[in-house]
């Protein structure tokens, strides 16, 4: 039953035997899956396997006391050996003498003295020496393990089991004399290195002015990844989600990921990387190219998906993590659908996230810390990522001494108690061994691990840069040494593994391949992108529907309305409390209020409308995942989509509990206090699964700017750059209510500026993302359902409610959600147009209700019309014209005055976006007057923090809408 657990490996069995009998109540190698509260659990999560190693036996404990100086010496090598290890290929790291590594420091002075090492060293049994070792042998042994070309940092791990695992693995294999690398593996490594070097020299010769960000100096990255892919394939991993920056990307693509060199040259020559029907593509730069090949290792296929990434270093990492988690989620659901195996599907069994980094960015970019912080959280873990830092010991022209405050660039990973392996990139075989150790750890413990691959950069930041301006000594060393591929080739020729002729043949044959590809460029055509896999089709209303490009003529929206009986079922289920489950007394009112509104068919508030949207989509087979810092309860204590037992703190999600037999699931991810990484994670999940409605809710809309890079470089632009569709929803609570500068605005103006919304009406404009400011729960209901009721996907930005959440006037009728109803981009005035209308006030968002109240108080319903623009992008030219047209054709002697009113300052809010577009609509109706602005004057902040000033300003805005009437 537990055959897949690696604790049954012979090495672990040997360790268990050495340590003594297994503790009572434990089972060797058994996975313990514990029941967890929802605060710590989520659908698709399985608790990481736990190996509980028994304590030392009595003899070992006695020996550790007797030979305490030797124990201290051994632990010193394990702890501090990395400080003296030969891990720097340039030997320029300033390293002081490490006195802690000298046996004399512990009173061990006689090299010939023998010691019992049982319980102190994990030397295995095959070495034939027994437990009696001389000090000289012990010193040589420990130095060989810990002060070589691989250095280990694991003694700071809080888990004794993990420390013991590392010590045993490293020391027992060393004592047993690990067999030398197999010749076929050496030849494979040589081929990868040689091809990489050939590519770089070929590109330099043919395209001397190209910034290719080559791998020269860091070529060991390729055999490192090759070894990792091979180890993963042997462990039956089927998918690898790979994120990396620009350096070495072209080498990886052509050398390992089977990217066609002709496609590379086509791009270099100015061509597009892909073709697509029905979609406009802007493309991206050379160093952001992608590939997703299926590679074969020992007869086992593994699909490697290299994700597209922006130039913002490390921004792609949380996206990769989210995609890896979503991929595992899909596999789990497939197992559940098949009816077997789901209970044994652990996160990380089939999917692994691999992240490549640069040393300067790994230290300097805050998204690294945010993403690492997600790695072990139940809602975010993907079963452990392998991180490879390609460590050039420099960032652009900034040396490490000026780029970080720590000894190693990898030290940031210690925040999650992550082990680190430093390895000399000049030694490809040691690099491969480090990778295999890292994969073993990841697979045992399903945690992150870092490989600090210490290499160098032969050129500057790019090949056109002169690095000696700022690093003359470093580059004097670099330019005087042979390359990594040449050094390794010399070694293999010397060892008789390959001949010089075969080595030359490999280089020449690959150069010929590149020449042929360049020659054939005239007839090359980039591939036509088609929908594949889970993106090929989706199910809408029980029917399979092919996915299309949003700009194509086949793009369409389906009915978002729902029959009353289904709405009733979902609404009641959303507050169904299990028997014996005690909710907070104040939530009884929440339950009764929802049930009462359902009974009456009116008074439906925002939280109820949202629950109705979620539940009905779940009935259609869609999954919902909403993430943010307080999403279960809701920042404004309005959602309560999860209920907590007041006696046990057990948690139930009523929609998951009540809608039995439902295919879809609702996952409420109360996230860490992170914006960029969490939004990136959710966005990555949206790339993987078109049947998932992914929602990120900012605690307040203002806080989205902590994730601005994700919005700019992924959400708003990925479809145009990379043909990546996404149904990502951003819920950004918005509205000036006296809460001050940072709790008032979702910066609608920024979101609108990011859209490609046309300034003039277009019949079929392909907007890059929707920006809406809904004013009723029914509108919100339809927006959420619209995300999934289309045969394509688009991001949606919602300027969400705060004060409207409980405003009686801002409620909806259940009939507003019935079949045939849908989201309305413009809401006309409730009062029909008349010839008496003197002013048409256009508004968006919650200010409408303040204006409506003021209009009623002044008795101006027959003189002032209030028109709500609910969808700001794409701007609803045609719909708005239809709504405004009656005001221009009335019998009134003069044209009405057109006024745009907003509570945001003039340089903020939607005014900059709507001004010209409103003018276009009005002039198109024959109007002559310009649209006048009413709102706060220009300001450096969205809102004042002085309460009295806020009241005065807000009152002035409301009165200004009716001034002169």
N, C-alpha and C positions, 0 to 999 in steps of 0.2 A: 504493500500500500504506500509506503514511503520511499520507494526505490529511487525517486527523483531527488531525494535529499542527499547532498554531497557529504553529509556527515558519515555516510557509510563508506566513504573512500577509505582505503587501507591506511593511509597516513593518519586520518582522524581516529580510526579504530586503535591504531598503535598508541596515539596520545592518550586516549581514554584508558587504555590498559595501563600505561605508565602512571597515570594520575590516581588510579584506584577505581573502586566500584562506582557505578553511577549512583547519584544521590537518590534517596527514596522519593517516589512520586514523579520521577522523570523517566523518559524513554530515550534511549540512544537514537539521535538523529531524527526524532519525531517533531513534526511541526505542531505547535500548539496554537490553535485559532481560538482566541478568547472573544467573548461577547463584549462589545464596546459601545459606549454611549455615542449618540450621534455627534456630539461635540468632537469626538475623536474618530468617528467612522464616516464612511460615505459609501454609496453604492459603487461596487467594483473594487473596493479596497479589501485586501486580505492582510491581516497583521503579519509583519515580517517574521520569518521563522526565527526562533530563539534557541541557540545552543547553550545549554547550561553545563559548563565544564565543572566536574567535581574538584574539590580542593586536593591539595597535595596529601599523599598518605603519610602515615606516622614516620616511616623511615626517611622519606624525603624532607619532611619538616625538620627532623632531627639533624639531618645532614646540612640543611640550609643554615641552621643555628651554628653547627660546628664549624662550617666553612663560610661564615658570614663575610669575611673579607673578599673571598672569591666571588660570592654572590654579588657584592657591591661592585666588584670589578666587571663582572659580566653585564650587569645592568647599566653600568657606565658606558660600555661599548654599544649596547643597544640604544641608549639614550643619546649619546654624543658622538657616535661614530660618523654621522653624516658631516660633522664639522671638519673632519680630516679626510673625507673620501675624495677620490680622484674623479670628480664629476664635471669639472670645468674644462672643456676642450682647449680653451685658450690659456688656461692657467693664469688668469689675471684677477681672480677673486682674492681679496686680501684676507688671508686666514691666519689667525694666531695659533701658536702652539696650544694644543688641548691637553693640559696636564691630567685631566680626568681619565685619559685613555692609557695612562702608564701604570703598570701593576704595582710599582713601588709605592704609589700614593696610598695603597691599601695594605701596606705591610707585606706584600708578596715580592720577595727578593731573590729567592733561589730558583733559577730556571728549571732545575732538575727535580724539584720537589713535586711529588705526586698528590693529586687531590681526587676525592670522590665527586663526580660531577652530576650524580643522580639528583634530579630536582633543581639543578642549577643550569645545566645545558640540555638542550633537546637534540641529542646527537644520533638518534635512531639506533638501529641494532646491527646494520649490515657492515659497519666499519671494522668490526672484529676487535675493538679495543676494550670493550666492557665499559665500566664506569670509572676506571682509574686512568687519569691523564696527568701528564707533567705540565707544569706551568708554561713551559716553552710551547708545548703542543696546544694548550688552551689559548695562549696569546696569538699564536699563528692562526688558529681556527677562527677566533672571534674577529681578528683583523681581516681575514679572507672574506668573512660574511658581511661585516659592517663597515669596512673602510676600503671598499673596492671602487668599482666604477658605477655601482648602484648604491645609493644611500637611502636609508629608511628613517622615516619619522612616524613611529607608531606608539612609542612608550608614553605619550601624553594622552592616549585614548582613555576615557574613563571606564570602559568596559574591560574587565579582567579577561573575559573570554576572548575578546578581539586581540588583546596584547599577547595572550598565550597562543592564539592561533598563528599570529605572525611569527613569534619566536620559534614555534615548532616547525612551521613550514620552511622558514629560511634556514634554520640550523640543521634540521634533520635531512633536508635535501642536500645541503652543503656537505654534511658528514658522509652521506652516501655517495658522494661524488656524482653530481648530475652529469649524465652523458653529454658529450659535446654535441653541438647542433648538427643535425643530420645534413649530409651533403646536399640533398635536394632542397632543404630549407635554405641553406647558404646560397645555392645557385639562384633560388627565387629572390632572395634579398639582393643579391648582386644585380639581377636583371632590373629590379625596381629602381635601384640606385642609379644604374647606368642609363636607363631610359629617361630618368628625371634630368640627369646632367645633359644628355643629348638634346632634350627638348629646350632647355635653357640656352644652350650654345646655338642651337638652330634658330630660335627666335631672336637671339642677339644678332646673329648674322643677317637674317632676312628682314628683320624689323628693328633696326638699331635705335630708333627713337620711341620704341614702345615701352610704356610702364607696365611691366608684366608681373611685378611683385613675385619674382621667382623664389625657388626654394633653396638656392645655392647656399650651402652651409648648414641647412636644416633638413637635408635629404632623408635622414633617418625617420622623419615623420611618416614616410610611405611604408617602410617595413613595419613600423609600429602599428599603423592602422591595419595593414595586411594581417599581422599576427592577431590583432584584436578581432577582426572579422572572422578569422579562422577559428579562434577559440570560441567565439559566440556560436558559430555554426555547429561546432562539435557538441555544444551544450543545447542544441536544438532551438536556438534563437532564430526567429524567422524574419525579423524586421529590425533595422537599425535606423534611427533618426539622427542625422548628422548635422551639426552646426559648426561653422568655421568662419574665420575672417578671410581677408584677401590673400595673405601671403601663402604661397604654395598651392593655391587653389587650382591653377591651370595644370600644375604637375600632378595633383591628385586626380583631377578629372580625366586627363589623358593616360596617366600611368596606371591607375587602379580602377577607376569608375567607368572605363570603356567609352569615354567621350570621343566622338569622331574628330580627329585632327582637322578634317576639312571644315567642320562646323566652327572650330576655333579660328581657323584662318579666315573664314567668311566673316566672322564677327570682327576680327582685327581689321579687315578691309572695309569695314563700315556697313556690313549687312546686318539684317535682323537675325536674332537667334532662333525665332520660330515663325511660322505662318498660322493664321487663324482666320476662319470665315465668320463674318458678322461681328467683329470686335476690333476696336482700334487699340494698338499696343505701342507704348512709347519705348519699351525695352529698358535695358539697364546696361551698366558698364561691363567690360570684359571680366573683371575680377569678381563678378557676382553671378557668373554662369552656374547652372545646376545640372544634375543628372540623378536618375533613380534606377540604376541597373540591378538586375538579379545576378549575384555572383555565386559561383560554385566552389565549394571547399570540400574536398573529399566526398563528392557525391551529394552534398547537402547544399541546398540553395538558401541564400540569405539576401533579402532585398535591402539595399542601402539607399536611403533618400537624403541627398544633400540638399538642404533647404536654401532658398534664396535669402539673401540678407542685405540690409542697407549698409552704407559706409559707416554708420554709427556702430563702433566696435562693441561687441558683446550684446547688442540689442536683440539678436536672434535667439539667444540662449533660452529665455523663458518660453519663447514660441516653440522651440524644439521640445522642451519639456512638456508643454501642453499637448503637442501633437503626439508625443510618445504615450502619454497617459490615455489620450483619446483612442489611439490605435489599440492599446491593450483593452480598453473598455469595449471596443467593437468586437474583438476576439472573444471576450467574455460573454457578450450577448449572443454571439454565434454558438458558443458552447451551450448556453442555456436553452437556446432555441432547439438545438439538437437533442437536448434532454439528458446529456451526460457530460461529466468531466468538469463542470463549472466550479464545483467545490474545491477542486485541486488546481485551479487556475490562479497562480500567484502573480502579483504585479512583478514584471521583470522576467517572467519565464520566457516569453516569446518576443518581447520588444525591449530594446535597449537604447537609451539616449546617450550619444557621444558628443561631447562638446570640446572643440579646439579653441584655444585662446592664445593671445599674445601676452608676453610677460608684463608689459607696461599697462595694457588695458585690464588684465586680470587684477592688478593692484589698484588701478586708478578709477575704474568705472563702477559706480554704485550699484548698477544692475547685477553685478556679480554677487554682491552681498545679499541683495534681495532674492535672487534666484537660488542661491545656496540655502537661504532661509526657508525656502519652500520644500527643499529636497526630502525631508523626512516627515512632512505633514500629511496626514491621511488623505486629505482632499487633493493633494498635489504631487505626492511621490509617484515616480514612475518605476520604482523598483531599483533605484540606484543608477547614477550616471557615471560614466568614465570621462574624466577631464584630462586632456593633454595640453599642457602649456608649452608652446614652442618658444622657448626662453632664449632670446637673443642677447639678453643682458643690456638691452638698450631700447628706448622708445623714441622713434624718429631720430632726434639728435640728443635726447636727454639720457644721460647714463643712469644706471640703476641707483647709484648713490643719491641722485637728485629726484628719483621717480618714486621711491617708496621709503617708508620709515622702518621696514622690517628687514630681517636678514635675507629671506627668500621672497620671491614674488608670490609663492604659493601659500604664504602664511595666513592670508585672509581666509583660506578654507578651514583653518583650525576653529573658526567660529562654530562649525557644526561637528567638531571632533572628527575631522576627516583625515585619514592617513595619507601621507605624501611619500612618493618615491621619486627621488632625484636620480637622473641617469645621464651619463656622458653620451652626447649625441654622436661623438666620433666612433662609437662602438656599437654598430647595429645589432650585434647578437645580444649584447647586454640590454639594449633597448627592447628587443623582443621578449627577453626574459622578464623585464620589469612589467611589460604589458600583460604577460600571462599571469604574473602574480596579482596584478591589479584586477584582472578579470575574475580570478578565483575569489578574491575578497568580495568583489561586487556580487558575485553569484552566491556566495555563502550568506552574506549579511544583508544584501539588497540595500546597500548604502553607497553614497558617492565616494570616489577615490580620485586622487590627483596624481598624474605623472608630470613631473617637472623635467621636460626634455631640454637639457642644457646644450644649446647649439650656438651658432653665430650667424651673422648676416653678411654674406660676402660683399654685397654692394650696400649702398645707402638705403634710405627708406624706399626708394625705387632705383631702377638701374640708371637713371639720368642724374642721380644725386651724387655729390662728392662728400663722402662721410669723413674724410681725413681733415676737413676743415675743423671739426670739433672733437674727433676721436683719433688723433694721429697715431698713438701708441697701439691702440686696439687694431687699427687697420694696417699698421706695419706688420703685426703678427699674422693677421688674416691673409695678407697678400704674399707672405713668404711661405705659406704652407700649401700642401697638396689638398685636393678636395676630398670630402668624405667618400664619394664613390671610388676615387682613385686609390685611396688608402685601403679600402676594403678589397678592391680588386687585387692590389699587390699582395695582400694577405692570403687570399684564396689561391692565387697563382703560386705563391711560395709554399703553401700547404698542399699543393697538388690537387685541389678541389676542382679547379678549372685551369685550362691552358690559356696562354696569352692570345692564341689564335681565336679560341672560342669567345674570349672576352671582347676582342676586337669585332668579331662577327656579330655579337649582340648589338653593339653600338652601331655598326654599319648598317645592319638590317633595319634597325629602327629609324635611322636617319633616312634610309630609302623610303620607308613608310611615310615619313613626314614630307619628303620631296614629292612623292606620288600624290599625296593629298593636296599639296600646294599646286601641283600641275593641273589637277582635276578640278580646281576651284571654279573654272569658267562654267562648268556644267552642274555645279552643286546648287541644290535648292534646300532651304531649311525645312525641317519636318513640319507637317500639319498637326497642330495640337488638337486632340480629340478628348472627349470625356471618357475616363476609364475607371474601373473599380467601383467604389461606392459613389462616385460622382457621375456615373453613367446614367443613372435614373434614380428617381425617388418615388415614394408612394404618397399620393394625395387623394383623400377621400376614397381610399381602398383601391385605387387604380395606379398602375405603374406609369410614370410620366418621365420621358427623357429630359435630362437637363440640357439647357441651352445657354448661349451667351446672352447676357442681359441686353445687349444692343441689337440682337437679332429680331426678325419679324415674328419668330415663334415664341418670343418671351410673353408670358401672360400671367395674370393673377386669377386665382380661383375664389369662389365665394368664401368669405370669412364669417358669415353668419352661422348661427347654431340653433337647432330646434329647442323649444322651451323645455321639453322633458330632459334633454341632455344637460342643459344649463342648470336645471333644478338638481339633477343627480350630482353634478360636479360641485355646485355651490354648497349643498348640504354635506357632501363628503369632505369638503375643505375645512369644516369645523367639527367633524365627527371625533368624539373623544372616546377611546376604548374603555370598556368596563374596568373599573378599579383604578383608573388613571386619574389622578387628582391634579387639575390645572390650577393656576393662580386664581384666587377669588375674583380679582378684577377682570380676568379674561372671560368670566361668565357673561359679562355684558357684551363683550366682543362676539361671542358665539350667538347670543340671543339676538343681537342687532342684525347680524348677517342673515340668520334664519327669518327674521321678521321682514327684512327687505326682499327676500326671495318670495315669501308668502304674498306680499303686496305687489311684487313685480315692479317696484320703484324704490328710489332711495339707495340704489346700488352705488357703493362708494368705490374708491380706487383700488383698495386692497381686494375687495370682492371681485371686481372686474378682472384684476390680475389673476386671481385664483381661478376664475372661470376660463380665462385664456389658457393658463397652464394646464388645467385638468382636461379641457377639450382637446388640446393638442396631444396630451398623453394618450387619450382615447384613440387618437389617430395614429399612434405609434411613434410619436416624436418624444425625444428626451429633452428635458429642460435642465439647464445648469445655471444657477445664478450665484455669482460670487461677489464678495465685497466684505467690508469690515463689520457689518452688522445686519446681514441680509436675512437671517432666520427670523428675527424679531422685527427688523426694520429700524433704520436710524430714528424714525419718528414714532416708534412703537405702534406701527399701524398694520404690519404685514402678518405677523404671527403665523407664518407658514409651518413652523415647527412648535410643538408644545412640549413643555418640560414638566415632568411629574414633580410635584412639590415635596414629596417624601423621599424619592429615590434618585432624582435628577435623571431618570430615564427619559428618553426623548422619542416622540413619535412625529412623523411627517404625515398629517392626515390624508393628503392626496395619495401618497404611496400606500397608506394603510387601508383607506376606504375604497379606492377604485380597484377592486380585485380583478385579476385577470388582465389588467392593463399592460400593454407592451411597453409603453413609455414610463420613464422614471423621472422624478424631480429630485435634483441634488442641490442642497443649500450649503454653499461653502462659505462659512464665516472665515474670512481670510486673515492672513497676517497683515500687519500695518504697512502694507506695500501697495503702491499704485502701479509702477512700471512693470514689475515682474508679474504681478497678478493679472493685469490686463494683457500682457504679452502671453501668459499661459493660456488664458481663455481664448485669445485670438488664435493661438496655435491649435487648440482643440477645434475651433471652427474650420480650420483648413482641412482637418481630417474627416469631419463628419457633417454632411449636409442635412442629416436627420436630427441634428442637435440644435436647439435654440440656446445659444450661449449669451449670457447677460452679465455685464459687469456694472455694478451700482456703486457710484462714488458715495462716500458718506455725506458729503456735500458736493455739489457740482463743481465748486471752485477747485477741488483737490485733483481733478483730472490732469492738471498741468504737471503733476509728478510723473505722469505717463505720456507726456507730450510726444516723446520720441516714437513711441509705439503708434500713436495716432497719426503722426506725420509720415512716418516711413513705412508703415504697414497698412493700417486700417484705411486711410484715405487714398492710398496710391498703389496697393499691391495688385489690384486687378489690372490697372493700366501698365504697370511695369512687368508683372510676372504672370498675368492671367490667372491670378488666384482669387476665386470668389470666397466671400465670407458673409455669413448671416449675423455677425457680431452686433449686439445691442449694447449701447452705452446709456445707462440711466443716470442722469446728472441733475439732481435736485436743484432747482433754480428759482429765484425770486427775491426781490428786495423786501425785507420785512424787519429791518432794524437790527440785523444780526452782525453788521459790520463788514469790513472790506473782504474778508476771506470766507464768509458763510452766506454769500448772496448771489453769486453769479457763476454760471457754467461757461461764461465767455462765449456766448452764442456767436459773437462776431468772428471769433477764431475758427469755429467749426464751419461757418458759412464761407469764410475765406478759403478754406481747404477744399471746398467743392468745386467742381467744374461746371456749375450751373450756368446755363446760357443767359445772356442779357436780353435775348429776344425770344419770342415763342418758336419752338421747334416741335414738329409733330412727333419725332421719335428721338428725344435726347437721352443719351445714356449717362445718367448722373452717376458719379462715383460713390456717393453715399447720401442717404436721406437725413435731413435735419428737420425735426418736428418740435412743436410746442403745443401739445394738446391741452384742451381745457375741460374735457369730460372723461369720465371713466370708460364710457363706451368707445370713445375715440382711441383710448389707450388699448382697450381690449382688441379692437380691430387691427391696430398697428402690430401688436405682438403676433397675432394670428397671420397677418399678411406676410410676416417674415418667413413663415413656413408654407404658406399657401401660394407659392410661386414656383415656377420651374427654373428658377435661378436664385442666386443669393446676393444680397446687398447689405452693407453695414447700415445701421440705424442709430442716429444720435437723438435721444429724447431729452429735451429740457423738461425735467420732471417736476411734479408738484411737491410743495411742502405744506403751505397753509390750506391748499385745496383738498388735502387728504381727508379732512373732516368737515369741510364746508358743505352745508346742506344744499346750497344752490348749485354746487358743482357735483351733483350726483346724476345718475342716469336711470332710465327705465330698462327693464329686462328686454322689452320689445326692441330697444335700440341695438340689440345683439342678435336678433332673429335672422333667419335666412333672408337674403335679399338686401340686408343692410351691410354697410361697409364704411371704411374710414373716409371722411370727407375732408379734403385738403382746405376747403373754405367753408365756414359756417355762416350762413346769412343771418341777418337780424330776425329775431322772433316776430317782430312787427313787420307786416308787409310794407313795401315801398308806397309812398304817397307823394302827391305834388307839393306837400308842405315841407318835405325834407330839405333843410338848409345846409346841413353838414353831414358828410359821411366820414365817420371815424373808423379807421382801420387799426386793428390792434392784434397782438399775438400774446397768448399766455394768460397768466392769472390776473393781470391788470384789468382784463375784461370785466370781471365781477365787481371790482371797485367802481369802474365807469358805469356799469349797469345800475348799480345802487345809487350812484350820484345822479344819473339821468332820471331815475324814477323819483328821487327826492325833489328834483327841480321840475318835474312834470314835462320833460322834453321828449317823450317817446315819439311824438308826431313830428318833431323838428330835427332830431339827431338819429342817425342810423349807426348801429354798432356792427361792424363786420369783422369776424375773426379769421385770420390767416393761420391755419393750424399746421400747414406744411410749408416751411420756408425754402426748402431745397429738396427736389426740384420745384422752382417757383411755379405756382398753379396759374399760369397766364390765362388759359382758356376758362377754367372754372371761375376764377375771380372776375373775368370779363362778363360771364353769364350772370353772376351775382350783382355786379355793379351796373349792368346795362339798363335795368329798369329805372335807376336814378337819373339816367341821362335822357331817357325818352319820356319822362313824365311831362305833364302840362305846365310845369313850373316855368315862370318867365325867365329865370336865370339858372345857370349851372350851379349845382351844390358845391360847397367848399369841401375839398379833400384833405383830410388830416391824418397823419400817422402819429399815434401816441404810443410811447414806451416809457417805462420807468427807469430804464438804464440811461446812463449818460449818452450824449449825442455821438460821441466817438466810440461807443460800445453798443451792445445789443444788435438788433437786426436792421437798424436804419441804413447803415452803409450798404447792406445787401439789397434791401427792398426799394430804396429811393428811385433808382433808374428804372427798375422793373415795374414799379407802380406807375411811374410816369408813362411808360410804354403802354400799359393797359389803359390808362385814362385817355391818353391821346388817341389810342386806337378806337375808343368809343366816341371820338369827336370832342372830347373835353379840351379846354384851353388852359385851365388853371393848373398850376403846379401843386404837387402834394406838399403840404406844410408840415413841419416837424414840431411836435410838442413832447417835451421830456426834460430830463436834467441836462444842464449844460455840460460841456466837455470836462472830463475829470481824469485824474491819474489813477484813481481807484474806483472799483465798481460801486461802492457805497460808503457812506460815512459811518464812523463808529460812535458818533454822538447821537444819542437817542432823540433829543429835542430837535436837532437839525434834520434828522431823518423824517420826523413827523411833518416838519415845515415843508421840506422838499417834496415829500410824497403828496401832501395836500395840494401843493402848487401844480404838480403834474396833473392830478385829477381835475382840479378847477380849470387848468389851462385847456383841457379838452372841450370845455363848454364856454370858454371866455367869449364875451361879446354876444351871447344869445339871451 
